[in-house]
């Protein structure tokens, strides 16, 4: 069990680092691998920045809950596998619908 926990934490650390980077530098994370397509510096919309920050925070909170539920077989937490995508979808709808009103 300890080996499985170590492997889980070991593989989640780079993912967590990417989510933290994505939260603090959303413009750069949106344009990773896409800057070559533009001659000038592209402008990222505020709605896309808000969604990037929202999704990184949500995943930083929700992903450990999902992993813990599977590692320790806490069955009530397995509901988070259904709830986490719903939260992301509802947040996206809220963010993008607010962007349309402006």
N, C-alpha and C positions, 0 to 999 in steps of 0.2 A: 504494500500500500504506500509506503514511503517513497519507493522508487517511482511509482505512478504519479504521486504528488509532485516530486522533484521534476519529472519530465514535463508535467503540465505547466508548472511555474516557469520552467526554462523556456518553453515554447511560447508562453504568453507574454514574456517580457518584451520581445521586439514588437509584438502587436500593440502592447500598451504604450511603448515608446512612440510608435507611429501615430496612435490616437492622441497622445499628448502633443506631439508636433503638429498634428492636424488641427487641434484646437487653438494653439497659439499662433500658427501661421497658416490660416485657411486658404489664402490666395495661392501660396506656394504648393500646398497639397492638392489643390484642385488642378493646377497646371503641370503637375509632375508628368513628364514624358510628352507634353503637348506644346511646349514653348516653341519648338522648332517649326511648327505649322504657321506661326505668325511672324510677319516682318517687324512689326512694332510690338511694344509691350501690351498684351491684352488686358482688358478691364473686366474684372469679375463682378457680377452683380451682388448687391447687398443681400438679396434673398438667398443666393447660393452660399454666401459666407455664413449666413445665419443657419442654414440647413447643415452645413459642414460642421459647425460648432455644436449644434444640437445632436447630430448623429454621433459625434465623437464622445460627447459627455454621456449620452445614453448607453453607448457600447462600453464605456469605461465602468459604468455602474452595473449594467446588465450582464456582461460577459462573465465576470467572476461568479455571479449568482448561478448562471447556467452551468459553468464548469463545476462549481461546488455541488450542485444538485446531482450531477452525474458521478462525481468522484465518491461522494459519501452516501449515495443512494437515498437522498432525502426526497421522497416522492412528491411532497406538496410543492417543493421548489421547481419540479419539472414543469409545472404550469408556466414558469417563466419562459420556456421555449415557445409558447404560444403568445404570451403577453409581450415579449420584447419586439417581435416584428410588428405587432399591432401598435405599439407605442411609436415605433419609427414611422409607420404609415400615417397615423393620426397627426404626429408632429409635422410631417412633410405637408400634409393637407392644410394644417393650420398656418404654417410658414408661407406656403405658396399662395394660399387664399388671401393672406394679409398683404402679400406683395402685389396682388392684382388690384386691390382697392386703392392703392396709392397712385 
